[in-house]
Amino acid sequence: MFFTNKIGDYMVIKICMGSSCHLKGSYEVVEKIKEMNLEGVKLYGSLCFGKCANGINIEIDGVLISSVTPDNVKEKIEKFLKEGN
């Protein structure tokens, strides 16, 4: 089952800002996402997703994406936009 956190017509991206993800570079991930200039996106920081071992974690429209880094975040988001996972 696919859960969505969409707000209206916006895609919602949440970035884990828990201490583990923060130490792994979640702030840099936020900056990289901002640089992508995605239209129709609401970007939020989030409390810990509880998946610290696999962080940095982001959630796009309710779909958890793990092992995100500042270097691969663009690739991961583009894959989600193409494939939905």
N, CA, C and O atoms as a Maestro MAE file, in Angstrom:
{
 s_m_m2io_version
 :::
 2.0.0
}

f_m_ct {
 s_m_title
 :::
 protein
 m_atom[340] {
  # First column is atom index #
  i_m_mmod_type
  r_m_x_coord
  r_m_y_coord
  r_m_z_coord
  i_m_residue_number
  s_m_chain_name
  s_m_pdb_residue_name
  s_m_pdb_atom_name
  i_m_atomic_number
  :::
  1 25 0.851 -1.171 0.000 1 A "MET " " N  " 7
  2 3 0.000 0.000 0.000 1 A "MET " " CA " 6
  3 2 0.892 1.228 0.000 1 A "MET " " C  " 6
  4 15 1.891 1.277 0.718 1 A "MET " " O  " 8
  5 25 0.544 2.190 -0.783 2 A "PHE " " N  " 7
  6 3 1.319 3.421 -0.906 2 A "PHE " " CA " 6
  7 2 0.682 4.503 -0.057 2 A "PHE " " C  " 6
  8 15 -0.482 4.851 -0.255 2 A "PHE " " O  " 8
  9 25 1.440 5.032 0.883 3 A "PHE " " N  " 7
  10 3 0.953 6.114 1.724 3 A "PHE " " CA " 6
  11 2 1.518 7.413 1.188 3 A "PHE " " C  " 6
  12 15 2.663 7.463 0.741 3 A "PHE " " O  " 8
  13 25 0.745 8.421 1.233 4 A "THR " " N  " 7
  14 3 1.217 9.711 0.760 4 A "THR " " CA " 6
  15 2 1.094 10.758 1.856 4 A "THR " " C  " 6
  16 15 0.157 10.734 2.654 4 A "THR " " O  " 8
  17 25 2.011 11.639 1.884 5 A "ASN " " N  " 7
  18 3 1.966 12.789 2.784 5 A "ASN " " CA " 6
  19 2 1.801 14.055 1.974 5 A "ASN " " C  " 6
  20 15 2.144 15.143 2.436 5 A "ASN " " O  " 8
  21 25 1.277 13.918 0.766 6 A "LYS " " N  " 7
  22 3 1.151 15.083 -0.090 6 A "LYS " " CA " 6
  23 2 0.277 16.140 0.553 6 A "LYS " " C  " 6
  24 15 -0.724 15.839 1.203 6 A "LYS " " O  " 8
  25 25 0.677 17.378 0.356 7 A "ILE " " N  " 7
  26 3 -0.115 18.509 0.805 7 A "ILE " " CA " 6
  27 2 -0.576 19.209 -0.458 7 A "ILE " " C  " 6
  28 15 0.206 19.883 -1.129 7 A "ILE " " O  " 8
  29 25 -1.845 19.046 -0.775 8 A "GLY " " N  " 7
  30 3 -2.351 19.628 -2.012 8 A "GLY " " CA " 6
  31 2 -1.617 19.030 -3.193 8 A "GLY " " C  " 6
  32 15 -1.514 17.809 -3.312 8 A "GLY " " O  " 8
  33 25 -1.115 19.870 -4.056 9 A "ASP " " N  " 7
  34 3 -0.411 19.414 -5.249 9 A "ASP " " CA " 6
  35 2 1.095 19.353 -5.048 9 A "ASP " " C  " 6
  36 15 1.835 19.165 -6.014 9 A "ASP " " O  " 8
  37 25 1.557 19.504 -3.830 10 A "TYR " " N  " 7
  38 3 2.987 19.522 -3.566 10 A "TYR " " CA " 6
  39 2 3.537 18.141 -3.230 10 A "TYR " " C  " 6
  40 15 2.866 17.334 -2.586 10 A "TYR " " O  " 8
  41 25 4.750 17.882 -3.669 11 A "MET " " N  " 7
  42 3 5.483 16.707 -3.219 11 A "MET " " CA " 6
  43 2 6.168 17.111 -1.913 11 A "MET " " C  " 6
  44 15 6.743 18.195 -1.813 11 A "MET " " O  " 8
  45 25 6.101 16.229 -0.919 12 A "VAL " " N  " 7
  46 3 6.680 16.526 0.387 12 A "VAL " " CA " 6
  47 2 7.953 15.710 0.568 12 A "VAL " " C  " 6
  48 15 7.936 14.482 0.474 12 A "VAL " " O  " 8
  49 25 9.053 16.404 0.829 13 A "ILE " " N  " 7
  50 3 10.317 15.748 1.150 13 A "ILE " " CA " 6
  51 2 10.673 16.093 2.589 13 A "ILE " " C  " 6
  52 15 10.800 17.264 2.947 13 A "ILE " " O  " 8
  53 25 10.831 15.056 3.408 14 A "LYS " " N  " 7
  54 3 11.254 15.241 4.796 14 A "LYS " " CA " 6
  55 2 12.654 14.668 4.936 14 A "LYS " " C  " 6
  56 15 12.938 13.572 4.454 14 A "LYS " " O  " 8
  57 25 13.518 15.411 5.594 15 A "ILE " " N  " 7
  58 3 14.886 14.980 5.819 15 A "ILE " " CA " 6
  59 2 15.070 14.753 7.311 15 A "ILE " " C  " 6
  60 15 14.778 15.633 8.121 15 A "ILE " " O  " 8
  61 25 15.554 13.576 7.668 16 A "CYS " " N  " 7
  62 3 15.802 13.269 9.068 16 A "CYS " " CA " 6
  63 2 16.901 14.194 9.598 16 A "CYS " " C  " 6
  64 15 17.992 14.279 9.036 16 A "CYS " " O  " 8
  65 25 16.585 14.872 10.679 17 A "MET " " N  " 7
  66 3 17.560 15.765 11.306 17 A "MET " " CA " 6
  67 2 17.969 15.239 12.680 17 A "MET " " C  " 6
  68 15 18.511 15.974 13.505 17 A "MET " " O  " 8
  69 25 17.699 13.946 12.910 18 A "GLY " " N  " 7
  70 3 18.134 13.325 14.160 18 A "GLY " " CA " 6
  71 2 19.649 13.382 14.262 18 A "GLY " " C  " 6
  72 15 20.335 13.643 13.274 18 A "GLY " " O  " 8
  73 25 20.166 13.140 15.452 19 A "SER " " N  " 7
  74 3 21.601 13.350 15.676 19 A "SER " " CA " 6
  75 2 22.473 12.494 14.758 19 A "SER " " C  " 6
  76 15 23.499 12.971 14.272 19 A "SER " " O  " 8
  77 25 22.091 11.251 14.515 20 A "SER " " N  " 7
  78 3 22.901 10.386 13.653 20 A "SER " " CA " 6
  79 2 22.923 10.917 12.219 20 A "SER " " C  " 6
  80 15 23.989 11.056 11.620 20 A "SER " " O  " 8
  81 25 21.748 11.212 11.676 21 A "CYS " " N  " 7
  82 3 21.692 11.736 10.302 21 A "CYS " " CA " 6
  83 2 22.351 13.112 10.224 21 A "CYS " " C  " 6
  84 15 23.000 13.442 9.231 21 A "CYS " " O  " 8
  85 25 22.181 13.908 11.270 22 A "HIS " " N  " 7
  86 3 22.825 15.230 11.284 22 A "HIS " " CA " 6
  87 2 24.344 15.079 11.181 22 A "HIS " " C  " 6
  88 15 25.001 15.782 10.412 22 A "HIS " " O  " 8
  89 25 24.890 14.147 11.972 23 A "LEU " " N  " 7
  90 3 26.341 13.942 11.951 23 A "LEU " " CA " 6
  91 2 26.828 13.387 10.615 23 A "LEU " " C  " 6
  92 15 27.977 13.603 10.229 23 A "LEU " " O  " 8
  93 25 25.946 12.668 9.908 24 A "LYS " " N  " 7
  94 3 26.318 12.109 8.605 24 A "LYS " " CA " 6
  95 2 26.148 13.120 7.464 24 A "LYS " " C  " 6
  96 15 26.534 12.843 6.329 24 A "LYS " " O  " 8
  97 25 25.564 14.305 7.766 25 A "GLY " " N  " 7
  98 3 25.496 15.343 6.732 25 A "GLY " " CA " 6
  99 2 24.109 15.697 6.242 25 A "GLY " " C  " 6
  100 15 23.960 16.129 5.099 25 A "GLY " " O  " 8
  101 25 23.087 15.529 7.069 26 A "SER " " N  " 7
  102 3 21.728 15.828 6.603 26 A "SER " " CA " 6
  103 2 21.563 17.303 6.213 26 A "SER " " C  " 6
  104 15 20.791 17.618 5.308 26 A "SER " " O  " 8
  105 25 22.276 18.195 6.881 27 A "TYR " " N  " 7
  106 3 22.172 19.607 6.499 27 A "TYR " " CA " 6
  107 2 22.689 19.815 5.074 27 A "TYR " " C  " 6
  108 15 22.112 20.583 4.304 27 A "TYR " " O  " 8
  109 25 23.774 19.129 4.731 28 A "GLU " " N  " 7
  110 3 24.299 19.233 3.358 28 A "GLU " " CA " 6
  111 2 23.311 18.658 2.352 28 A "GLU " " C  " 6
  112 15 23.193 19.157 1.233 28 A "GLU " " O  " 8
  113 25 22.599 17.601 2.756 29 A "VAL " " N  " 7
  114 3 21.566 17.027 1.881 29 A "VAL " " CA " 6
  115 2 20.474 18.055 1.614 29 A "VAL " " C  " 6
  116 15 20.007 18.193 0.483 29 A "VAL " " O  " 8
  117 25 20.066 18.779 2.661 30 A "VAL " " N  " 7
  118 3 19.065 19.839 2.495 30 A "VAL " " CA " 6
  119 2 19.561 20.862 1.485 30 A "VAL " " C  " 6
  120 15 18.820 21.262 0.587 30 A "VAL " " O  " 8
  121 25 20.797 21.281 1.625 31 A "GLU " " N  " 7
  122 3 21.352 22.287 0.709 31 A "GLU " " CA " 6
  123 2 21.396 21.770 -0.731 31 A "GLU " " C  " 6
  124 15 21.108 22.517 -1.666 31 A "GLU " " O  " 8
  125 25 21.753 20.505 -0.912 32 A "LYS " " N  " 7
  126 3 21.788 19.918 -2.263 32 A "LYS " " CA " 6
  127 2 20.394 19.866 -2.870 32 A "LYS " " C  " 6
  128 15 20.222 20.132 -4.060 32 A "LYS " " O  " 8
  129 25 19.393 19.523 -2.050 33 A "ILE " " N  " 7
  130 3 18.013 19.488 -2.558 33 A "ILE " " CA " 6
  131 2 17.581 20.895 -2.960 33 A "ILE " " C  " 6
  132 15 16.948 21.069 -4.002 33 A "ILE " " O  " 8
  133 25 17.910 21.897 -2.155 34 A "LYS " " N  " 7
  134 3 17.564 23.281 -2.497 34 A "LYS " " CA " 6
  135 2 18.196 23.689 -3.820 34 A "LYS " " C  " 6
  136 15 17.573 24.389 -4.618 34 A "LYS " " O  " 8
  137 25 19.439 23.252 -4.056 35 A "GLU " " N  " 7
  138 3 20.144 23.589 -5.296 35 A "GLU " " CA " 6
  139 2 19.473 22.974 -6.521 35 A "GLU " " C  " 6
  140 15 19.670 23.455 -7.637 35 A "GLU " " O  " 8
  141 25 18.678 21.908 -6.327 36 A "MET " " N  " 7
  142 3 18.011 21.258 -7.452 36 A "MET " " CA " 6
  143 2 16.853 22.105 -8.001 36 A "MET " " C  " 6
  144 15 16.367 21.848 -9.102 36 A "MET " " O  " 8
  145 25 16.411 23.116 -7.235 37 A "ASN " " N  " 7
  146 3 15.316 24.001 -7.671 37 A "ASN " " CA " 6
  147 2 14.104 23.212 -8.171 37 A "ASN " " C  " 6
  148 15 13.563 23.494 -9.240 37 A "ASN " " O  " 8
  149 25 13.695 22.239 -7.393 38 A "LEU " " N  " 7
  150 3 12.532 21.436 -7.749 38 A "LEU " " CA " 6
  151 2 11.265 22.264 -7.574 38 A "LEU " " C  " 6
  152 15 11.085 22.942 -6.563 38 A "LEU " " O  " 8
  153 25 10.396 22.199 -8.567 39 A "GLU " " N  " 7
  154 3 9.128 22.923 -8.470 39 A "GLU " " CA " 6
  155 2 8.098 22.045 -7.785 39 A "GLU " " C  " 6
  156 15 8.104 20.824 -7.942 39 A "GLU " " O  " 8
  157 25 7.216 22.673 -7.026 40 A "GLY " " N  " 7
  158 3 6.121 21.945 -6.391 40 A "GLY " " CA " 6
  159 2 6.566 21.047 -5.264 40 A "GLY " " C  " 6
  160 15 5.961 20.000 -5.035 40 A "GLY " " O  " 8
  161 25 7.614 21.432 -4.553 41 A "VAL " " N  " 7
  162 3 8.154 20.610 -3.469 41 A "VAL " " CA " 6
  163 2 8.125 21.389 -2.163 41 A "VAL " " C  " 6
  164 15 8.554 22.541 -2.107 41 A "VAL " " O  " 8
  165 25 7.623 20.760 -1.129 42 A "LYS " " N  " 7
  166 3 7.711 21.292 0.236 42 A "LYS " " CA " 6
  167 2 8.803 20.501 0.937 42 A "LYS " " C  " 6
  168 15 8.755 19.272 0.981 42 A "LYS " " O  " 8
  169 25 9.780 21.197 1.481 43 A "LEU " " N  " 7
  170 3 10.933 20.588 2.125 43 A "LEU " " CA " 6
  171 2 10.853 20.810 3.634 43 A "LEU " " C  " 6
  172 15 10.718 21.940 4.103 43 A "LEU " " O  " 8
  173 25 10.939 19.707 4.387 44 A "TYR " " N  " 7
  174 3 10.834 19.789 5.843 44 A "TYR " " CA " 6
  175 2 11.973 19.032 6.504 44 A "TYR " " C  " 6
  176 15 12.415 17.999 6.002 44 A "TYR " " O  " 8
  177 25 12.443 19.546 7.626 45 A "GLY " " N  " 7
  178 3 13.304 18.781 8.509 45 A "GLY " " CA " 6
  179 2 12.402 17.936 9.386 45 A "GLY " " C  " 6
  180 15 11.274 18.334 9.678 45 A "GLY " " O  " 8
  181 25 12.875 16.792 9.804 46 A "SER " " N  " 7
  182 3 12.042 15.900 10.601 46 A "SER " " CA " 6
  183 2 12.817 15.377 11.798 46 A "SER " " C  " 6
  184 15 14.047 15.315 11.786 46 A "SER " " O  " 8
  185 25 12.076 15.005 12.826 47 A "LEU " " N  " 7
  186 3 12.698 14.301 13.939 47 A "LEU " " CA " 6
  187 2 13.163 12.944 13.447 47 A "LEU " " C  " 6
  188 15 12.852 12.546 12.324 47 A "LEU " " O  " 8
  189 25 13.897 12.241 14.270 48 A "CYS " " N  " 7
  190 3 14.492 10.965 13.882 48 A "CYS " " CA " 6
  191 2 13.460 9.974 13.331 48 A "CYS " " C  " 6
  192 15 12.388 9.794 13.907 48 A "CYS " " O  " 8
  193 25 13.800 9.343 12.219 49 A "PHE " " N  " 7
  194 3 12.942 8.326 11.619 49 A "PHE " " CA " 6
  195 2 13.128 6.958 12.273 49 A "PHE " " C  " 6
  196 15 12.369 6.030 11.995 49 A "PHE " " O  " 8
  197 25 14.137 6.828 13.143 50 A "GLY " " N  " 7
  198 3 14.380 5.551 13.818 50 A "GLY " " CA " 6
  199 2 15.104 4.530 12.949 50 A "GLY " " C  " 6
  200 15 15.092 3.338 13.258 50 A "GLY " " O  " 8
  201 25 15.718 4.969 11.897 51 A "LYS " " N  " 7
  202 3 16.463 4.088 10.983 51 A "LYS " " CA " 6
  203 2 17.917 4.545 10.906 51 A "LYS " " C  " 6
  204 15 18.503 4.610 9.826 51 A "LYS " " O  " 8
  205 25 18.488 4.858 12.065 52 A "CYS " " N  " 7
  206 3 19.800 5.512 12.133 52 A "CYS " " CA " 6
  207 2 20.913 4.734 11.427 52 A "CYS " " C  " 6
  208 15 21.791 5.335 10.808 52 A "CYS " " O  " 8
  209 25 20.882 3.415 11.517 53 A "ALA " " N  " 7
  210 3 21.943 2.609 10.912 53 A "ALA " " CA " 6
  211 2 21.996 2.787 9.401 53 A "ALA " " C  " 6
  212 15 23.041 2.574 8.786 53 A "ALA " " O  " 8
  213 25 20.868 3.178 8.798 54 A "ASN " " N  " 7
  214 3 20.798 3.306 7.345 54 A "ASN " " CA " 6
  215 2 20.793 4.756 6.879 54 A "ASN " " C  " 6
  216 15 20.575 5.027 5.698 54 A "ASN " " O  " 8
  217 25 21.032 5.689 7.797 55 A "GLY " " N  " 7
  218 3 20.952 7.095 7.450 55 A "GLY " " CA " 6
  219 2 22.069 7.566 6.545 55 A "GLY " " C  " 6
  220 15 23.109 6.916 6.444 55 A "GLY " " O  " 8
  221 25 21.879 8.583 5.951 56 A "ILE " " N  " 7
  222 3 20.877 9.627 6.111 56 A "ILE " " CA " 6
  223 2 19.573 9.150 5.464 56 A "ILE " " C  " 6
  224 15 19.570 8.583 4.372 56 A "ILE " " O  " 8
  225 25 18.468 9.395 6.171 57 A "ASN " " N  " 7
  226 3 17.164 8.992 5.675 57 A "ASN " " CA " 6
  227 2 16.367 10.214 5.236 57 A "ASN " " C  " 6
  228 15 16.379 11.257 5.891 57 A "ASN " " O  " 8
  229 25 15.675 10.058 4.111 58 A "ILE " " N  " 7
  230 3 14.717 11.072 3.685 58 A "ILE " " CA " 6
  231 2 13.422 10.346 3.368 58 A "ILE " " C  " 6
  232 15 13.413 9.135 3.147 58 A "ILE " " O  " 8
  233 25 12.350 11.084 3.348 59 A "GLU " " N  " 7
  234 3 11.048 10.524 3.009 59 A "GLU " " CA " 6
  235 2 10.445 11.410 1.935 59 A "GLU " " C  " 6
  236 15 10.348 12.626 2.099 59 A "GLU " " O  " 8
  237 25 10.041 10.789 0.834 60 A "ILE " " N  " 7
  238 3 9.394 11.533 -0.241 60 A "ILE " " CA " 6
  239 2 7.982 11.013 -0.387 60 A "ILE " " C  " 6
  240 15 7.775 9.846 -0.721 60 A "ILE " " O  " 8
  241 25 7.009 11.875 -0.138 61 A "ASP " " N  " 7
  242 3 5.590 11.503 -0.197 61 A "ASP " " CA " 6
  243 2 5.322 10.197 0.547 61 A "ASP " " C  " 6
  244 15 4.563 9.351 0.075 61 A "ASP " " O  " 8
  245 25 5.944 10.042 1.705 62 A "GLY " " N  " 7
  246 3 5.692 8.882 2.555 62 A "GLY " " CA " 6
  247 2 6.563 7.681 2.270 62 A "GLY " " C  " 6
  248 15 6.466 6.677 2.975 62 A "GLY " " O  " 8
  249 25 7.413 7.748 1.257 63 A "VAL " " N  " 7
  250 3 8.296 6.639 0.912 63 A "VAL " " CA " 6
  251 2 9.683 6.907 1.506 63 A "VAL " " C  " 6
  252 15 10.326 7.908 1.192 63 A "VAL " " O  " 8
  253 25 10.123 5.996 2.363 64 A "LEU " " N  " 7
  254 3 11.421 6.148 3.015 64 A "LEU " " CA " 6
  255 2 12.546 5.777 2.052 64 A "LEU " " C  " 6
  256 15 12.513 4.729 1.407 64 A "LEU " " O  " 8
  257 25 13.532 6.651 1.972 65 A "ILE " " N  " 7
  258 3 14.723 6.400 1.151 65 A "ILE " " CA " 6
  259 2 15.920 6.527 2.080 65 A "ILE " " C  " 6
  260 15 16.115 7.563 2.716 65 A "ILE " " O  " 8
  261 25 16.719 5.471 2.154 66 A "SER " " N  " 7
  262 3 17.852 5.423 3.080 66 A "SER " " CA " 6
  263 2 19.176 5.507 2.334 66 A "SER " " C  " 6
  264 15 19.229 5.495 1.105 66 A "SER " " O  " 8
  265 25 20.230 5.592 3.115 67 A "SER " " N  " 7
  266 3 21.599 5.655 2.606 67 A "SER " " CA " 6
  267 2 21.801 6.829 1.657 67 A "SER " " C  " 6
  268 15 22.510 6.727 0.656 67 A "SER " " O  " 8
  269 25 21.168 7.937 1.991 68 A "VAL " " N  " 7
  270 3 21.317 9.157 1.200 68 A "VAL " " CA " 6
  271 2 22.568 9.890 1.675 68 A "VAL " " C  " 6
  272 15 22.842 9.956 2.873 68 A "VAL " " O  " 8
  273 25 23.302 10.422 0.754 69 A "THR " " N  " 7
  274 3 24.468 11.247 1.074 69 A "THR " " CA " 6
  275 2 24.369 12.543 0.271 69 A "THR " " C  " 6
  276 15 23.596 12.623 -0.683 69 A "THR " " O  " 8
  277 25 25.140 13.546 0.649 70 A "PRO " " N  " 7
  278 3 25.141 14.763 -0.167 70 A "PRO " " CA " 6
  279 2 25.551 14.471 -1.617 70 A "PRO " " C  " 6
  280 15 25.128 15.177 -2.532 70 A "PRO " " O  " 8
  281 25 26.355 13.454 -1.825 71 A "ASP " " N  " 7
  282 3 26.814 13.128 -3.178 71 A "ASP " " CA " 6
  283 2 25.782 12.358 -4.011 71 A "ASP " " C  " 6
  284 15 25.805 12.438 -5.239 71 A "ASP " " O  " 8
  285 25 24.869 11.608 -3.356 72 A "ASN " " N  " 7
  286 3 23.929 10.811 -4.154 72 A "ASN " " CA " 6
  287 2 22.485 11.274 -4.048 72 A "ASN " " C  " 6
  288 15 21.605 10.654 -4.645 72 A "ASN " " O  " 8
  289 25 22.211 12.350 -3.305 73 A "VAL " " N  " 7
  290 3 20.820 12.756 -3.101 73 A "VAL " " CA " 6
  291 2 20.132 13.126 -4.413 73 A "VAL " " C  " 6
  292 15 18.962 12.793 -4.602 73 A "VAL " " O  " 8
  293 25 20.813 13.788 -5.298 74 A "LYS " " N  " 7
  294 3 20.200 14.158 -6.575 74 A "LYS " " CA " 6
  295 2 19.787 12.900 -7.341 74 A "LYS " " C  " 6
  296 15 18.677 12.818 -7.866 74 A "LYS " " O  " 8
  297 25 20.694 11.925 -7.397 75 A "GLU " " N  " 7
  298 3 20.419 10.666 -8.092 75 A "GLU " " CA " 6
  299 2 19.223 9.940 -7.457 75 A "GLU " " C  " 6
  300 15 18.362 9.420 -8.166 75 A "GLU " " O  " 8
  301 25 19.176 9.909 -6.118 76 A "LYS " " N  " 7
  302 3 18.083 9.213 -5.416 76 A "LYS " " CA " 6
  303 2 16.739 9.891 -5.684 76 A "LYS " " C  " 6
  304 15 15.737 9.208 -5.893 76 A "LYS " " O  " 8
  305 25 16.705 11.222 -5.681 77 A "ILE " " N  " 7
  306 3 15.452 11.933 -5.942 77 A "ILE " " CA " 6
  307 2 15.021 11.742 -7.385 77 A "ILE " " C  " 6
  308 15 13.839 11.526 -7.655 77 A "ILE " " O  " 8
  309 25 15.958 11.817 -8.310 78 A "GLU " " N  " 7
  310 3 15.614 11.614 -9.720 78 A "GLU " " CA " 6
  311 2 15.086 10.201 -9.949 78 A "GLU " " C  " 6
  312 15 14.159 10.009 -10.736 78 A "GLU " " O  " 8
  313 25 15.664 9.212 -9.272 79 A "LYS " " N  " 7
  314 3 15.172 7.831 -9.376 79 A "LYS " " CA " 6
  315 2 13.753 7.736 -8.841 79 A "LYS " " C  " 6
  316 15 12.903 7.082 -9.445 79 A "LYS " " O  " 8
  317 25 13.491 8.391 -7.700 80 A "PHE " " N  " 7
  318 3 12.144 8.378 -7.146 80 A "PHE " " CA " 6
  319 2 11.158 9.002 -8.131 80 A "PHE " " C  " 6
  320 15 10.068 8.470 -8.344 80 A "PHE " " O  " 8
  321 25 11.538 10.123 -8.727 81 A "LEU " " N  " 7
  322 3 10.641 10.804 -9.652 81 A "LEU " " CA " 6
  323 2 10.333 9.946 -10.877 81 A "LEU " " C  " 6
  324 15 9.236 10.029 -11.431 81 A "LEU " " O  " 8
  325 25 11.296 9.120 -11.305 82 A "LYS " " N  " 7
  326 3 11.083 8.243 -12.455 82 A "LYS " " CA " 6
  327 2 10.323 6.978 -12.089 82 A "LYS " " C  " 6
  328 15 9.426 6.547 -12.814 82 A "LYS " " O  " 8
  329 25 10.701 6.375 -10.930 83 A "GLU " " N  " 7
  330 3 10.204 5.041 -10.599 83 A "GLU " " CA " 6
  331 2 9.263 5.004 -9.398 83 A "GLU " " C  " 6
  332 15 8.559 4.014 -9.202 83 A "GLU " " O  " 8
  333 25 9.239 6.060 -8.595 84 A "GLY " " N  " 7
  334 3 8.368 6.091 -7.422 84 A "GLY " " CA " 6
  335 2 8.888 5.313 -6.236 84 A "GLY " " C  " 6
  336 15 8.134 5.009 -5.311 84 A "GLY " " O  " 8
  337 25 10.195 4.980 -6.252 85 A "ASN " " N  " 7
  338 3 10.775 4.305 -5.079 85 A "ASN " " CA " 6
  339 2 12.236 4.631 -4.934 85 A "ASN " " C  " 6
  340 15 12.886 4.153 -4.005 85 A "ASN " " O  " 8
  :::
 }
 m_bond[339] {
  # First column is bond index #
  i_m_from
  i_m_to
  i_m_order
  :::
  1 1 2 1
  2 2 3 1
  3 3 4 2
  4 3 5 1
  5 5 6 1
  6 6 7 1
  7 7 8 2
  8 7 9 1
  9 9 10 1
  10 10 11 1
  11 11 12 2
  12 11 13 1
  13 13 14 1
  14 14 15 1
  15 15 16 2
  16 15 17 1
  17 17 18 1
  18 18 19 1
  19 19 20 2
  20 19 21 1
  21 21 22 1
  22 22 23 1
  23 23 24 2
  24 23 25 1
  25 25 26 1
  26 26 27 1
  27 27 28 2
  28 27 29 1
  29 29 30 1
  30 30 31 1
  31 31 32 2
  32 31 33 1
  33 33 34 1
  34 34 35 1
  35 35 36 2
  36 35 37 1
  37 37 38 1
  38 38 39 1
  39 39 40 2
  40 39 41 1
  41 41 42 1
  42 42 43 1
  43 43 44 2
  44 43 45 1
  45 45 46 1
  46 46 47 1
  47 47 48 2
  48 47 49 1
  49 49 50 1
  50 50 51 1
  51 51 52 2
  52 51 53 1
  53 53 54 1
  54 54 55 1
  55 55 56 2
  56 55 57 1
  57 57 58 1
  58 58 59 1
  59 59 60 2
  60 59 61 1
  61 61 62 1
  62 62 63 1
  63 63 64 2
  64 63 65 1
  65 65 66 1
  66 66 67 1
  67 67 68 2
  68 67 69 1
  69 69 70 1
  70 70 71 1
  71 71 72 2
  72 71 73 1
  73 73 74 1
  74 74 75 1
  75 75 76 2
  76 75 77 1
  77 77 78 1
  78 78 79 1
  79 79 80 2
  80 79 81 1
  81 81 82 1
  82 82 83 1
  83 83 84 2
  84 83 85 1
  85 85 86 1
  86 86 87 1
  87 87 88 2
  88 87 89 1
  89 89 90 1
  90 90 91 1
  91 91 92 2
  92 91 93 1
  93 93 94 1
  94 94 95 1
  95 95 96 2
  96 95 97 1
  97 97 98 1
  98 98 99 1
  99 99 100 2
  100 99 101 1
  101 101 102 1
  102 102 103 1
  103 103 104 2
  104 103 105 1
  105 105 106 1
  106 106 107 1
  107 107 108 2
  108 107 109 1
  109 109 110 1
  110 110 111 1
  111 111 112 2
  112 111 113 1
  113 113 114 1
  114 114 115 1
  115 115 116 2
  116 115 117 1
  117 117 118 1
  118 118 119 1
  119 119 120 2
  120 119 121 1
  121 121 122 1
  122 122 123 1
  123 123 124 2
  124 123 125 1
  125 125 126 1
  126 126 127 1
  127 127 128 2
  128 127 129 1
  129 129 130 1
  130 130 131 1
  131 131 132 2
  132 131 133 1
  133 133 134 1
  134 134 135 1
  135 135 136 2
  136 135 137 1
  137 137 138 1
  138 138 139 1
  139 139 140 2
  140 139 141 1
  141 141 142 1
  142 142 143 1
  143 143 144 2
  144 143 145 1
  145 145 146 1
  146 146 147 1
  147 147 148 2
  148 147 149 1
  149 149 150 1
  150 150 151 1
  151 151 152 2
  152 151 153 1
  153 153 154 1
  154 154 155 1
  155 155 156 2
  156 155 157 1
  157 157 158 1
  158 158 159 1
  159 159 160 2
  160 159 161 1
  161 161 162 1
  162 162 163 1
  163 163 164 2
  164 163 165 1
  165 165 166 1
  166 166 167 1
  167 167 168 2
  168 167 169 1
  169 169 170 1
  170 170 171 1
  171 171 172 2
  172 171 173 1
  173 173 174 1
  174 174 175 1
  175 175 176 2
  176 175 177 1
  177 177 178 1
  178 178 179 1
  179 179 180 2
  180 179 181 1
  181 181 182 1
  182 182 183 1
  183 183 184 2
  184 183 185 1
  185 185 186 1
  186 186 187 1
  187 187 188 2
  188 187 189 1
  189 189 190 1
  190 190 191 1
  191 191 192 2
  192 191 193 1
  193 193 194 1
  194 194 195 1
  195 195 196 2
  196 195 197 1
  197 197 198 1
  198 198 199 1
  199 199 200 2
  200 199 201 1
  201 201 202 1
  202 202 203 1
  203 203 204 2
  204 203 205 1
  205 205 206 1
  206 206 207 1
  207 207 208 2
  208 207 209 1
  209 209 210 1
  210 210 211 1
  211 211 212 2
  212 211 213 1
  213 213 214 1
  214 214 215 1
  215 215 216 2
  216 215 217 1
  217 217 218 1
  218 218 219 1
  219 219 220 2
  220 219 221 1
  221 221 222 1
  222 222 223 1
  223 223 224 2
  224 223 225 1
  225 225 226 1
  226 226 227 1
  227 227 228 2
  228 227 229 1
  229 229 230 1
  230 230 231 1
  231 231 232 2
  232 231 233 1
  233 233 234 1
  234 234 235 1
  235 235 236 2
  236 235 237 1
  237 237 238 1
  238 238 239 1
  239 239 240 2
  240 239 241 1
  241 241 242 1
  242 242 243 1
  243 243 244 2
  244 243 245 1
  245 245 246 1
  246 246 247 1
  247 247 248 2
  248 247 249 1
  249 249 250 1
  250 250 251 1
  251 251 252 2
  252 251 253 1
  253 253 254 1
  254 254 255 1
  255 255 256 2
  256 255 257 1
  257 257 258 1
  258 258 259 1
  259 259 260 2
  260 259 261 1
  261 261 262 1
  262 262 263 1
  263 263 264 2
  264 263 265 1
  265 265 266 1
  266 266 267 1
  267 267 268 2
  268 267 269 1
  269 269 270 1
  270 270 271 1
  271 271 272 2
  272 271 273 1
  273 273 274 1
  274 274 275 1
  275 275 276 2
  276 275 277 1
  277 277 278 1
  278 278 279 1
  279 279 280 2
  280 279 281 1
  281 281 282 1
  282 282 283 1
  283 283 284 2
  284 283 285 1
  285 285 286 1
  286 286 287 1
  287 287 288 2
  288 287 289 1
  289 289 290 1
  290 290 291 1
  291 291 292 2
  292 291 293 1
  293 293 294 1
  294 294 295 1
  295 295 296 2
  296 295 297 1
  297 297 298 1
  298 298 299 1
  299 299 300 2
  300 299 301 1
  301 301 302 1
  302 302 303 1
  303 303 304 2
  304 303 305 1
  305 305 306 1
  306 306 307 1
  307 307 308 2
  308 307 309 1
  309 309 310 1
  310 310 311 1
  311 311 312 2
  312 311 313 1
  313 313 314 1
  314 314 315 1
  315 315 316 2
  316 315 317 1
  317 317 318 1
  318 318 319 1
  319 319 320 2
  320 319 321 1
  321 321 322 1
  322 322 323 1
  323 323 324 2
  324 323 325 1
  325 325 326 1
  326 326 327 1
  327 327 328 2
  328 327 329 1
  329 329 330 1
  330 330 331 1
  331 331 332 2
  332 331 333 1
  333 333 334 1
  334 334 335 1
  335 335 336 2
  336 335 337 1
  337 337 338 1
  338 338 339 1
  339 339 340 2
  :::
 }
}
